[in-house]
Amino acid sequence: MLVLSRRKEESIMVGEDVEIRVVDIRGNQIRLGIIAPKSIPVHRKEVYESIRRKKEVSAERYLPYIRRTITRAC
């Protein structure tokens, strides 16, 4: 893990297209602004994990159908 120190209004670049800026600091909370192309999804970690779990459940629902289709094709 890379750990960097930044002050309010300072930024970190991720690659050439993603900028993460410290917008505000209040007590133990930091507000971040993220500038990224629309093609790069940006989510809080808990939202990302929820999306990933929903995709896994959806994939598991169709797995028996996919297996039958593959078995028939072979």
C-alpha positions in Angstrom: 0.0 0.0 0.0 1.3 3.4 -0.9 0.6 6.0 1.8 0.8 9.7 0.8 0.3 12.9 2.8 -1.8 15.6 1.2 -3.2 18.9 2.5 -6.5 20.6 1.6 -6.7 21.4 -2.1 -3.7 19.1 -2.9 -4.1 16.2 -5.4 -2.9 12.8 -6.2 -2.8 11.5 -9.8 -3.6 7.8 -10.6 -2.3 7.2 -14.0 -2.9 10.0 -16.5 -6.7 10.2 -16.2 -7.7 10.0 -12.5 -7.2 12.9 -10.1 -8.0 12.5 -6.4 -8.2 15.9 -4.6 -8.6 16.6 -0.8 -11.6 19.0 -0.9 -12.1 19.4 2.9 -10.9 18.2 6.2 -13.3 18.2 9.2 -12.1 16.5 12.4 -11.5 12.8 11.5 -13.3 13.0 8.1 -11.7 13.9 4.8 -13.8 14.8 1.8 -12.3 13.7 -1.5 -13.1 14.9 -5.0 -12.4 12.4 -7.8 -12.0 13.4 -11.4 -12.1 10.4 -13.7 -13.3 9.6 -17.2 -16.9 8.3 -17.3 -15.6 4.9 -18.5 -13.9 4.4 -15.1 -16.5 3.5 -12.4 -15.8 5.2 -9.1 -17.6 3.9 -6.0 -17.2 3.8 -2.2 -15.8 0.4 -1.3 -19.0 -0.8 0.4 -21.0 0.2 -2.7 -18.5 -1.6 -4.9 -18.7 -4.8 -2.8 -22.5 -4.7 -2.9 -22.5 -4.4 -6.7 -20.0 -7.3 -6.9 -22.1 -9.5 -4.7 -25.2 -8.8 -6.8 -23.3 -9.8 -9.9 -22.1 -13.0 -8.3 -25.7 -14.0 -7.3 -26.9 -13.2 -10.8 -24.2 -15.3 -12.4 -24.9 -18.2 -10.0 -28.6 -18.1 -11.0 -27.7 -18.7 -14.6 -24.9 -21.2 -14.1 -27.1 -24.3 -14.4 -28.4 -23.0 -17.7 -24.9 -22.3 -19.0 -23.7 -25.7 -18.0 -26.6 -27.4 -19.8 -26.0 -25.3 -22.9 -22.3 -26.2 -22.9 -22.9 -29.9 -22.3 -25.4 -30.0 -25.2 -22.9 -28.3 -27.5 -20.1 -30.8 -26.8 
